[in-house]
Structure formats: structure tokens, C-alpha cells
């Protein structure tokens, strides 16, 4: 992966909170969610991050690539830069 969405950055920018409020357990707590699973389990951490991402989308966040690797260096991607490749994820639509 050379481009990705850093949920901590997106969360902090969207909800206007300082970096020290973007730890996984704190983000979940602030969204009224409990941590599901075993702490520091890669699979459980991933599932909880996905729950945060879903909630952010529900709250109107436009998740975009915000970090990338270029020439071996970590770089921040400006949020005004158009997305390349796949379109932004959309919440599933359910029929009533």
C-alpha cells in the first residue's frame, strides 16, 4: 500500500479534537462505543477502526486518502487533492 486513510488524522480533523484524543479507545469512547475484542489484537483493532470509519461516514465525513509513501518518505496528502483511482467509499443503501 502506497496510499491510505489515517483514521486518527481524519477523526481529529472531522470532529475537531486534538491528537491526544485520537487513540483507538478514546475515539470509541467519544463515539459512545465499547472496544470489542482483545486489545492489541490486529484483527480486533481493525474491526474497531472499521466501526469508527462507518460512524464517521454516517456523521457526514468524506474519508479521503491522507497519507502516502513517496521515495521511502511518509507524506501527508492535502485533503483538497482529488482522489486517484477508486471513488470514496459510500454507505450501503438499504431498501425499506
C-alpha positions as CSV (number, residue, x, y, z in Angstrom):
1,X,0.0,0.0,0.0
2,X,1.4,3.4,-1.0
3,X,-1.7,5.4,-0.1
4,X,-4.1,5.1,2.8
5,X,-6.5,6.8,5.1
6,X,-5.1,7.5,8.5
7,X,-8.3,7.3,10.6
8,X,-6.7,9.1,13.5
9,X,-6.0,12.2,11.3
10,X,-9.4,12.0,9.7
11,X,-11.1,11.7,13.1
12,X,-9.2,14.6,14.6
13,X,-9.9,16.9,11.7
14,X,-13.6,15.9,11.3
15,X,-14.5,16.1,15.0
16,X,-12.1,18.9,15.7
17,X,-10.2,17.2,18.5
18,X,-6.5,17.3,19.5
19,X,-4.2,14.5,18.6
20,X,-4.1,13.2,22.2
21,X,-7.9,12.4,21.8
22,X,-7.3,10.1,18.7
23,X,-6.2,6.9,20.5
24,X,-8.4,4.0,19.5
25,X,-10.1,3.5,22.9
26,X,-10.7,7.2,23.3
27,X,-12.2,7.6,19.8
28,X,-14.6,4.7,20.5
29,X,-15.5,6.1,23.9
30,X,-16.2,9.6,22.5
31,X,-18.5,8.0,19.9
32,X,-20.4,6.0,22.6
33,X,-18.9,2.7,21.6
34,X,-17.1,0.0,23.6
35,X,-13.9,-1.7,22.4
36,X,-14.9,-5.1,21.0
37,X,-12.4,-8.0,21.4
38,X,-8.9,-8.2,22.8
39,X,-6.8,-5.1,23.0
40,X,-3.8,-5.0,20.6
41,X,-5.1,-7.9,18.5
42,X,-4.6,-6.9,14.9
43,X,-7.9,-8.3,13.8
44,X,-9.9,-6.8,16.7
45,X,-8.2,-3.4,16.3
46,X,-9.1,-3.5,12.6
47,X,-12.7,-4.3,13.3
48,X,-12.9,-1.4,15.8
49,X,-11.3,1.0,13.4
50,X,-13.8,-0.1,10.7
51,X,-16.6,0.7,13.2
52,X,-15.2,4.2,13.7
53,X,-14.9,4.7,9.9
54,X,-18.6,3.6,9.4
55,X,-19.7,6.1,12.2
56,X,-17.7,8.9,10.6
57,X,-19.3,8.2,7.2
58,X,-22.8,8.2,8.9
59,X,-21.9,11.5,10.5
60,X,-21.1,13.0,7.1
61,X,-17.3,12.7,6.9
62,X,-15.8,12.4,3.4
63,X,-13.0,9.9,4.1
64,X,-10.1,10.5,1.7
65,X,-6.5,9.3,1.3
66,X,-4.5,11.5,3.7
67,X,-1.1,9.8,3.8
68,X,1.2,8.2,1.3
69,X,4.8,6.9,0.8
70,X,6.9,8.6,-1.8
71,X,10.6,7.8,-2.2
72,X,10.5,6.0,1.1
73,X,9.2,9.0,2.9
74,X,5.9,9.3,4.7
75,X,4.0,12.3,3.2
76,X,0.7,13.9,4.2
77,X,-1.8,14.3,1.3
78,X,-3.7,17.6,1.2
79,X,-7.5,16.9,1.6
80,X,-8.2,19.2,-1.4
81,X,-6.2,17.0,-3.7
82,X,-8.6,15.0,-5.9
83,X,-8.7,11.2,-5.3
84,X,-7.0,9.0,-7.7
85,X,-8.3,5.6,-8.5
86,X,-11.3,4.2,-6.6
87,X,-14.1,6.6,-5.6
88,X,-14.7,7.4,-1.9
89,X,-16.5,4.7,0.0
90,X,-20.3,5.1,0.2
91,X,-22.6,3.9,2.9
92,X,-24.7,1.0,1.7
93,X,-28.3,1.9,0.8
94,X,-31.0,-0.3,2.3
95,X,-34.4,-0.8,0.9
96,X,-37.4,-0.2,3.2
